[in-house]
Amino acid sequence: MSQITYPVNDVYACVQGEGCQTGVAMVLLRLHGCAVGCPWCDTKETWDFLPELAQTDLASALGSNGRYVNLSPSAIVAYMREHMPGPRWVLLTGGEPAQYDLRPLVKSLHEGGYLVALETSGTELGHVGADIDWVCVSPKIDMPGGKQVLPEALATADEIKHVVGKQKDIDLLDELLAGAILKPSVQICLQPISISPKATDLCTETVIARGWRLSVQTHKYIGVR
């Protein structure tokens, strides 16, 4: 039986710039492929699988581009341990990483000594049962791809981080959460879109009124990836 592989678009050491884990050193592992279609997405190059951009080695795939390479969990862990041994956390992001069965990958990462965080749109369930240490659901509601945020995904969230540009975005989040079954300890973060001053004011006022948290894209202010 062949070993499962994952389409890796990029991997690098960084400092988490968003949400509840802001400031934590991490290895960012970006998996390729996404069908959600967020208009503001800053990694649109990860959406589609173009055969001419498939690579046979990781060095050729790295960077902000549409290239990707299929790697086994053991190969991914070995690369991280050799090239970026400092961070204890690995952040699985995309693309939409939860469109894949993440259980073998997370198991290998744990065996390699890592803690695992996930950022997902909540539209896929590949992370369920993967024993991930921190799940951030950034719900993508009414996006062009037509994917629905799934109640089963929301139920796994340690953090719900919602991108806000206008009041309607908060209203949509309220509707989503109204019937959701959430962890009692879940943290709700509002993140202003593209560091917009108007959106920032709206998010700040709302988190103060509701006792939520503000997520600022710190990495954009300090100039890191």
Backbone as a ProteinNet text record, in pm:
[ID]
protein_1_A
[PRIMARY]
MSQITYPVNDVYACVQGEGCQTGVAMVLLRLHGCAVGCPWCDTKETWDFLPELAQTDLASALGSNGRYVNLSPSAIVAYMREHMPGPRWVLLTGGEPAQYDLRPLVKSLHEGGYLVALETSGTELGHVGADIDWVCVSPKIDMPGGKQVLPEALATADEIKHVVGKQKDIDLLDELLAGAILKPSVQICLQPISISPKATDLCTETVIARGWRLSVQTHKYIGVR
[TERTIARY]
84.9	0	88.4	62	142.3	110.9	212.4	195.9	121	34.7	-39.1	57.6	26	105.9	15.6	78.7	6.8	70.6	-9.6	45.4	96.9	227.1	289.9	320.3	268.6	293.8	409.9	422.3	528.3	546.7	665.4	693.8	807.4	786.7	889.6	863.5	967.8	955.4	905.1	817.9	757.5	712.9	655.8	587.8	440.8	354	210.4	167.8	100.8	64.1	-81.8	-164.5	-308.7	-366.6	-480.1	-559	-498.4	-546.3	-510.2	-364.2	-300.2	-160.7	-62.3	-105.8	-17.7	111.6	223.6	353.6	422.7	354.1	412.7	496.7	619.6	704.3	646.5	637.7	576.7	648.3	631.7	662.5	530.7	521.3	399.8	409.4	313	305	180	201.5	89.9	60.5	-60	-102.5	-177.6	-163.2	-217.6	-361.5	-439.8	-576	-680.3	-778.7	-889.1	-1001.5	-1125.5	-1241.9	-1336.4	-1292	-1380.8	-1398.2	-1287.4	-1296	-1314.3	-1249.5	-1262.1	-1205.6	-1282.6	-1236	-1109	-1091.4	-977.5	-856.8	-865.5	-759.5	-623.9	-521.9	-387.9	-299.5	-360.5	-285.8	-365.4	-417.7	-498.8	-419.6	-288.1	-205.7	-214.7	-270.4	-282.9	-414.2	-502	-636.1	-637.1	-570.3	-586.5	-462.9	-487.2	-379.2	-352.1	-247	-206.9	-95.1	-117.1	-18.2	122.1	130.4	262.7	338.3	267.1	331.8	362.7	329.3	364.8	516.3	574.6	719	754.4	881.1	927.6	1013.5	1046.5	1123.6	1073.9	1090.1	1035.5	1102.1	1232.3	1303.5	1244.2	1196.2	1138.4	998.8	931.9	793.9	785	887.5	879.1	858.6	784.6	764.6	620.2	590.8	454.3	426.6	379.4	359.2	257.5	228.8	132.7	193.9	323.3	390	360.4	368.3	344.1	416	439.2	501.3	431.5	407.9	344	449.5	429.9	526.2	456.2	526.8	476	490	412.9	428.8	571.5	635.3	771.8	869.6	851.8	939.9	919.3	794.8	764.8	831.3	816.1	874.8	1026.9	1085.7	1231.7	1284	1214.7	1257.4	1250.4	1141.6	1127	1236.7	1261.7	1360.5	1500.3	1529.4	1662.2	1678.1	1576.4	1592.3	1536.1	1447.2	1387.3	1357.2	1462.3	1445.6	1394	1385.9	1350.5	1206.3	1108	968.1	915.4	832.7	767.3	631.6	575.2	442.6	454.8	363.2	345.1	204.1	192.2	62.2	26.6	-81.9	-133.4	-230.9	-199.3	-284.1	-286.5	-345.3	-356.4	-371.6	-448.5	-532.2	-631.6	-691.4	-780.2	-728.1	-648.4	-585	-682.6	-799.4	-893.7	-969.3	-937.8	-995.8	-922.8	-812.8	-737.3	-754.7	-739.4	-738.8	-608.2	-618.2	-498.6	-447.8	-516.9	-477.1	-335.8	-296.5	-159	-53.5	-79.8	15.7	30.4	-80.5	-75.4	-7.4	-34.9	30.5	182	229	373.2	433.5	362.1	411.6	422.5	322.6	329.3	445.8	464.5	575.6	710.3	712.5	833.9	856.7	766.6	783.7	714.3	630.1	563.8	424.2	381.2	241.4	182.6	53.9	-5.9	-123.5	-118.7	-230.8	-284.5	-412	-476.9	-559	-550.4	-644.3	-726.8	-858.9	-950.3	-1070.9	-1130.2	-1249.2	-1375	-1365.9	-1482.9	-1573.1	-1526.6	-1608.6	-1571.9	-1470.2	-1425.3	-1402.4	-1395.2	-1388	-1267.7	-1164.3	-1048.5	-967.8	-994.1	-919.6	-988.7	-1114.6	-1190.4	-1125.1	-1099.7	-1034.9	-884.4	-826.3	-681.2	-606.5	-676.7	-613.7	-523.4	-573.9	-498.7	-501.8	-388.2	-374.1	-447.2	-461.3	-532.8	-599.2	-730.7	-806.4	-864.5	-824.9	-881.9	-972.3	-1100.9	-1195.3	-1217.5	-1181.5	-1206.6	-1320.8	-1444.9	-1560.2	-1577.1	-1583.1	-1601	-1746.8	-1825.6	-1970.7	-2009.2	-2090.9	-2143.4	-2032.6	-1930.2	-1821.2	-1855	-1785.2	-1816.6	-1810.5	-1729.4	-1718.8	-1841.5	-1933	-2056.7	-2042.9	-1927.6	-1906.8	-1976	-2034.1	-2104.5	-2015.8	-2024.5	-1956.6	-2031.8	-1960.6	-2022.3	-2028.4	-2142.9	-2155.3	-2050.4	-2015.8	-1916.2	-1778.9	-1748.9	-1621.3	-1621.9	-1731.8	-1741.9	-1726.7	-1777.3	-1772.3	-1630.1	-1535.6	-1396	-1314.8	-1370.3	-1292.4	-1250.4	-1121.2	-1071.3	-1079.4	-1079.8	-1082	-1165.3	-1251.7	-1324.2	-1277.1	-1210.5	-1152.3	-1224.7	-1296.1	-1383.4	-1332.7	-1316.9	-1272	-1390.4	-1370.2	-1479.4	-1442	-1532.6	-1516.7	-1627	-1744.4	-1861.2	-1953.6	-2057.2	-2148.1	-2215	-2242.7	-2306.7	-2224.6	-2092.2	-2006.9	-2027.8	-2047	-2074.7	-2212.9	-2308.8	-2444.4	-2443.7	-2366.6	-2357.2	-2294.7	-2194.1	-2133.6	-2234.5	-2312.4	-2415.6	-2513.8	-2554.5	-2647.7	-2584.3	-2456.9	-2387.3	-2375.5	-2344.4	-2320	-2448	-2558.3	-2684.2	-2725.1	-2706.9	-2747.9	-2632.8	-2511.7	-2393.2	-2368.4	-2316.7	-2269.9	-2118.5	-2072.5	-1932.2	-1870.2	-1737.6	-1667.1	-1692.1	-1712.7	-1733	-1616.1	-1496.2	-1376	-1341.1	-1424.2	-1389.6	-1368.7	-1267.2	-1237.1	-1286	-1355.4	-1405.1	-1325.7	-1262.4	-1178.5	-1236.2	-1237.6	-1273.7	-1147.5	-1130.9	-1011.8	-1051.3	-1013.1	-1046.9	-978.8	-1054.2	-1002.7	-899.2	-784.7	-680.3	-639.7	-643.5	-604.2	-681	-804.5	-888.2	-921.4	-898.1	-930.2	-1077.4	-1167.3	-1310.1	-1344.9	-1293.4	-1319.1	-1254.6	-1138	-1070.3	-1153.5	-1209	-1295.2	-1417.6	-1478.5	-1596.6	-1562.8	-1452.1	-1411.6	-1380.5	-1310	-1273.7	-1397.5	-1492.3	-1615.7	-1692.2	-1694.6	-1772.6	-1709.4	-1577.4	-1514.4	-1523.5	-1519.1	-1535.6	-1677	-1775.4	-1915.4	-1949.5	-1882.9	-1920.8	-1821	-1709.4	-1608.8	-1534.5	-1522.7	-1449.6	-1304.1	-1235	-1094.7	-1075.2	-976.8	-939.5	-816.9	-823.9	-710.3	-656.9	-534.9	-469.5	-360.1	-348	-246.6	-108.1	-55.7	69.2	184.1	186.7	297.8	306.6	192.3	193.8	251	232.7	287.2	438.1	486.3	629	708.6	637.7	705.3	765.9	693.7	739.7	632.9	669.5	574.7	471.2
-119.6	0	124.6	216.8	338	430.7	505.5	597.5	721.7	773.3	894.2	1010.6	1099.4	1219.9	1341.9	1457.4	1584.1	1683.5	1765.8	1864	1986.6	1997	2105.9	2221.7	2338.8	2460.5	2540	2538.8	2616.5	2567.9	2589.1	2560.9	2652.4	2723.1	2814.5	2847.1	2888.1	2929.8	3073	3100.5	3233.1	3260.4	3377.8	3413.4	3431.2	3360	3373.4	3518.4	3574.1	3714.9	3740.6	3634.8	3654.1	3568.1	3613.1	3530.5	3510.1	3406.4	3382.5	3344.3	3292.6	3249.9	3352.9	3476.6	3582.9	3585.8	3592.2	3600.3	3467.7	3356.3	3223.7	3184.5	3139.3	3089.9	2960	2949.8	2833.7	2799.1	2674.8	2636.3	2637.4	2720.4	2727.9	2626.3	2535.8	2435.1	2463	2511.4	2549.7	2438.3	2381.6	2278.3	2341	2280.8	2335.9	2290.5	2377.1	2342.7	2408.2	2474.6	2535.8	2567.9	2536.6	2561.9	2664.4	2736	2829.7	2959.3	3015.1	3131.5	3265.5	3288.1	3417.4	3530.1	3636.9	3744.4	3812.7	3820.3	3892.3	3801.4	3675	3578.5	3629.1	3617.7	3661.5	3543.5	3425.8	3310	3240.8	3319.8	3263.1	3166.8	3179	3088.5	2943.9	2923.9	2787.4	2720.6	2789	2735.8	2616.7	2630.6	2534.8	2447.4	2324.6	2232.2	2237.5	2308.6	2315.6	2213.7	2116.6	2008.9	2060	2169.8	2220.4	2279.5	2301.5	2357.2	2251.1	2125.9	2017.2	1997.2	1980.4	1967	1828.2	1793.2	1663.8	1677.5	1801.6	1822.4	1948.4	1952.2	2061	2194.4	2193.9	2318.9	2394.5	2322.7	2386.3	2440.1	2389	2430.1	2547.7	2570.8	2671	2810.8	2892.6	3032.3	3063.1	3192.5	3237	3221.1	3104.5	3073.2	2960.8	2916	2809.2	2671.3	2659.2	2529.9	2446.8	2316.9	2227.2	2095.5	2022.4	1890.8	1797.7	1675.1	1577.1	1509.8	1520.9	1465.7	1379.6	1278.8	1194.8	1267.9	1229.7	1290.8	1279.4	1165.4	1148.2	1241.6	1264.2	1356	1499.6	1535.9	1670.5	1693.9	1598.9	1612.7	1617.6	1534.2	1531.9	1666.3	1726.8	1857	1963	1964.1	2063.1	2048.7	1926.9	1905	1945.3	1928.1	1963.3	2112.8	2178	2315.7	2421.6	2384.2	2482.7	2416.5	2383.9	2306	2385.2	2517	2598	2588	2619.4	2624.3	2487.7	2489.8	2367.4	2347.6	2455.8	2449.3	2441.3	2366.2	2366	2414.9	2511	2562.6	2504.2	2429.1	2376.1	2476.7	2525.5	2625.7	2598	2689.4	2663.4	2790.5	2775.4	2662.3	2627.4	2510.3	2457.7	2321	2316.9	2190.6	2081.4	2119.9	2019.5	1947.3	1977.5	1896.6	1762.4	1749	1624	1554.7	1424.3	1350	1382.9	1462.3	1511.6	1418.6	1310.5	1224.2	1167.2	1113.4	1062.5	1172	1289.4	1399.1	1445.8	1465.4	1511.9	1408	1281	1174.9	1182	1200.5	1209.2	1333.6	1444.2	1567.4	1551	1490.4	1465.5	1372.8	1268.9	1176.3	1246	1351.4	1429.5	1533.8	1540.5	1632.7	1766.2	1780.3	1908	1913.2	2034.3	2064.8	2116.5	2091.6	2120.6	2215.7	2323.8	2417.1	2409.3	2436.9	2431	2556	2610.3	2714.6	2660.2	2662.2	2606	2696.4	2689.7	2769.5	2711.9	2589.9	2525.1	2458.8	2450.7	2391.8	2247	2194.3	2056.7	1990.6	1857.6	1784.2	1690.6	1715.9	1627.1	1628.8	1726.9	1735.4	1664	1626.6	1564.5	1431.3	1412.4	1290.9	1292.9	1407.5	1415.3	1456.9	1482.9	1518.6	1641.2	1743.2	1867.6	1949	2012.7	2081.8	2215.2	2282.6	2411	2425.8	2433.4	2447.2	2587.3	2659.9	2791.3	2777.6	2798.2	2801.3	2946.9	2980.4	3114.1	3100.1	3110.5	3070.3	3157.8	3092.8	3162.7	3144.7	3250.3	3243.8	3306.1	3234.5	3285.3	3329.1	3246.7	3276.2	3225.9	3277	3240	3090.5	3016.7	2873.6	2794.4	2858.1	2792.4	2689.3	2683.7	2588	2637.3	2545.1	2578.9	2552.4	2642.3	2618.9	2508.2	2405.8	2285.3	2289.4	2254.1	2251.6	2162.3	2051.3	1959.9	2025.4	2115.2	2186.7	2290.9	2364	2463.6	2399.9	2279	2210.8	2176.6	2173.1	2141.2	2264.7	2383.5	2507.2	2542.1	2568.7	2633.8	2785.1	2827.9	2970.4	2987.7	3088	3127.1	3267.2	3277.9	3405.8	3450.5	3561.6	3604.3	3733.9	3732.6	3851.2	3945.1	4073.4	4171.3	4292.3	4328	4450.9	4550.4	4497.9	4582.7	4512.6	4584.4	4531.1	4401.4	4389.6	4268.1	4143.7	4157.4	4042.5	3995.2	4088.9	4052.3	3990.1	4044.6	3988	3843.3	3816.4	3679.5	3585.2	3634.7	3552.8	3522.4	3623.4	3602.3	3493.4	3497.6	3396.7	3257.6	3250.8	3122.3	3063.3	3148.5	3100.9	3074.7	3131	3122.2	2977.8	2891	2752.4	2655.8	2709	2623.2	2565.5	2444.1	2382.8	2402	2482.2	2520	2469.8	2460	2431.8	2546.4	2517.7	2625.8	2723.4	2675.2	2758	2830.4	2819.2	2876.5	3027.2	3075.8	3218.6	3272	3385.4	3446	3572.9	3576.5	3689.4	3754.2	3885.6	3959.8	4020.4	4004.9	4054.7	4149.7	4276.5	4372.5	4336.4	4345.8	4307.7	4408.8	4358.2	4440.2	4561.4	4547.9	4654.7	4783.9	4772.9	4889.5	4966.4	5100.3	5178	5167.9	5172.5	5164.4	5028.2	4923.3	4788.2	4767.7	4826.7	4815	4879	4996.3	5063	4977	4920.2	4836.9	4713.7	4648.6	4530.2	4565.5	4676.1	4717.1	4743.1	4817.3	4847.2	4719.3	4626.2	4503.7	4412.1	4394.3	4304.1	4361	4493.2	4554	4530.9	4549.5	4534.6	4390.3	4294.1	4153.6	4071.1	4130.7	4055.6	3955	3982.9	3896.3	3941.8	3901.2	3937.3	4002.1	4091.9	4156.8	4086.6	4049.7	3991.1	4093.2	4137	4231.9	4156.5	4181.3	4111.6	4169.2	4127.4	4182.1	4166.4	4055.7	4029.7	4134.5	4193.7	4297	4428.2	4451.8	4573	4562.8	4443.9	4430.1	4379.5	4353.1	4321.4	4183	4081.7	3944	3864.2	3746.4	3661.3	3604.3
0	0	0	-90.1	-98.1	18.7	61.8	173.2	127.2	213	180.5	162.8	69.9	49.1	53.7	73.5	80.7	-15.4	-84.5	-177.7	-102.9	-90.4	-14.9	-108.9	-74.7	-151.9	-94.3	39.2	103	246.1	299.7	440.5	484.2	595.1	644.5	791.3	861	1000.3	1005.5	1101.9	1110.1	1253.1	1271.9	1396	1362	1431.3	1405.4	1425.5	1325	1330.8	1359.2	1368.7	1380.7	1492	1544.8	1634.8	1771.5	1839	1978.5	1997.3	1895.2	1907.5	1852.2	1840.7	1792.7	1873.5	1803.3	1868.3	1889.5	1861.4	1881.7	1759.8	1785	1676.3	1621.9	1490.3	1426.9	1297.2	1255.8	1118.3	1042.8	941.1	860.8	747.5	744.4	638.7	556.5	434.2	348.4	247.7	259.5	165.7	48.5	-66.7	-190.5	-211.2	-276	-312.9	-224.4	-287.4	-213.4	-311	-269.7	-354.8	-294.6	-190.5	-120.4	-199.4	-249	-337.2	-270.1	-155.2	-85.8	-173.1	-197.5	-285.3	-235	-102.4	-45.3	-20.2	-57.7	-28.2	-77	9.9	-29.8	-71.7	-87.6	-139	-250.2	-341.7	-450.3	-538.1	-534.2	-614.7	-565.2	-446.2	-393	-432	-501.5	-526.9	-621.5	-735.2	-844.9	-864.1	-907.2	-939.3	-1089.6	-1127.1	-1267	-1289.3	-1378.1	-1396.7	-1426.6	-1499	-1535.8	-1417.1	-1303.5	-1184.8	-1080	-1106.8	-1015.6	-1017.1	-899.5	-886.4	-833.4	-844.9	-794.9	-670.4	-631.3	-508.8	-439.4	-308.1	-227.9	-258.5	-281.6	-307.3	-425.4	-525	-643.3	-618	-515	-488	-392.8	-312.2	-206.6	-261.3	-182.8	-218.4	-248.3	-265	-293.3	-442.2	-479.1	-620	-629.3	-748.7	-767.7	-775.9	-742.1	-749.7	-624.7	-638.9	-526.3	-551.3	-442.7	-452.2	-353.9	-394.1	-306.6	-219.5	-86.8	8	111.8	159	266.9	400.2	501.1	633.5	685.7	667.3	718.7	649	519.3	446.2	492.7	520.4	569.8	704.5	795.6	929.1	920.7	838.6	825.1	775.7	679.2	627.5	736.7	811.9	918.8	1023.6	1064.8	1171.1	1126.2	998	948.3	927.3	872.9	827.3	922.6	1012.7	1103.9	1238	1314.4	1436.7	1556.4	1546.5	1662.6	1709.7	1624.2	1668.9	1713.2	1817.1	1865.1	1798	1744.8	1681.9	1530.4	1470.5	1325.2	1296.5	1205.2	1163.2	1027.4	1022.6	896.3	838.1	718.8	655.1	505.4	429.6	286.8	206.7	96.5	66.5	178	162.9	267	309.3	417.1	455.7	496.5	548.1	597.8	486.4	360.3	252.7	240.4	314.4	316	451.4	452.8	578.7	651.4	755.6	823.3	932.4	958.2	1069.4	1055.1	939.1	928.2	943.8	888.7	898.8	1042.7	1110.8	1249.9	1338.4	1314.7	1391.8	1375.1	1252.7	1227.9	1291.7	1286.1	1348.4	1499.4	1561	1705	1738.7	1659.9	1683.7	1666	1583.7	1564.5	1671.9	1769.6	1881.6	1866.3	1764.1	1739	1800.7	1832.6	1858	1727.7	1706.3	1575.7	1590	1512.8	1500.5	1357.7	1343.9	1212.5	1190.4	1070.1	1028.7	912.7	930.3	831.5	814.1	696.5	667.3	731.1	781.7	839.5	737.1	613	506	475.9	544.1	523.2	658.8	659.1	785.9	794.3	714.7	714.9	842.7	930	1055.6	1170.4	1152.3	1260.5	1297.8	1425.3	1472.2	1462.5	1425	1406.2	1532.3	1641.5	1769.2	1755.4	1687.2	1667	1795.7	1828	1956.3	1961.2	1848.3	1844.5	1707.9	1707.4	1582.8	1574.8	1471.6	1442.9	1320.8	1341.8	1230.1	1192.2	1069.5	1016.7	916.7	964	881.6	758.3	644.3	517.9	474.9	496.6	479.5	345.9	268.4	140.8	45.5	33.1	-58.5	-199.2	-302.3	-440.6	-470	-395	-419.2	-379.1	-302.9	-264.1	-153.4	-88.9	19.5	146.9	222.2	345.2	467.4	565.8	693.2	767.2	809.1	863	1015.7	1073.9	1220.3	1286	1221.2	1278	1286.8	1192.6	1197.3	1308.2	1321.3	1428	1564.9	1580.2	1709.6	1751.9	1656.6	1689.2	1725.1	1708.3	1715.9	1858.4	1875.1	1996.1	1980.1	1854.8	1820.4	1694.1	1694.1	1573.6	1538	1424.1	1381.2	1255.2	1266.1	1156.8	1095.6	964.1	891.3	871.1	904.7	903.7	818.9	728	651.2	678.9	716.5	741.6	840.7	885.1	985.7	940	810	760	792.4	794.2	824.4	968.3	1058.6	1197.8	1209.4	1135.6	1136.6	1087.1	982.3	930.1	1032.6	1105.2	1210.1	1319.8	1358.9	1460.7	1417.6	1291.7	1240.5	1244.2	1209	1207.5	1347.9	1444.6	1580.3	1658.2	1611	1686.5	1713.8	1616.6	1636.5	1651.2	1669.5	1671.9	1810.9	1813.5	1937.9	1942.9	2038.5	2046.3	2176.1	2176.5	2300.9	2399.1	2527.7	2625.7	2631.3	2599.3	2609.1	2479.6	2376.2	2246.1	2255.6	2185.1	2178.1	2043.5	2046.4	1922.7	1894.8	1778.8	1739	1613.4	1612.1	1491.2	1432.4	1301.7	1233.8	1121.9	1132.2	1026.2	894.9	786.8	656.7	608.3	564.7	500.8	584.1	716.1	808.4	779.1	732.9	702.6	830.3	834.5	955.6	994.8	896.8	927.3	985.4	924.2	974.9	1111.4	1132	1261.4	1371.4	1344	1442.5	1473.9	1371.2	1390.8	1475	1442.7	1518.8	1664.1	1684.3	1820.1	1904.3	1848.7	1921.6	1955.1	1861.1	1881.1	1984.8	1979.9	2077	2218.2	2231.2	2363.2	2414.1	2326.1	2366.6	2403.3	2339.9	2357.8	2438.1	2473.1	2546.9	2461.7	2332.8	2240.8	2231.2	2126.1	2107.7	1971.4	1965.3	1839.9	1782.9	1656.5	1586.5	1487	1509.4	1419.3	1343.5	1215.5	1135.5	1165.4	1280.3	1331.8	1233.4	1162.8	1070.7	960.4	923.7	820.2	874	1003.6	1064.1	1084.1	1118	1147	1026.5	916.4	791.6	783.6	839.5	824.8	751.6	701.7	629.1	724
[MASK]
+++++++++++++++++++++++++++++++++++++++++++++++++++++++++++++++++++++++++++++++++++++++++++++++++++++++++++++++++++++++++++++++++++++++++++++++++++++++++++++++++++++++++++++++++++++++++++++++++++++++++++++++++++++++++++++++++

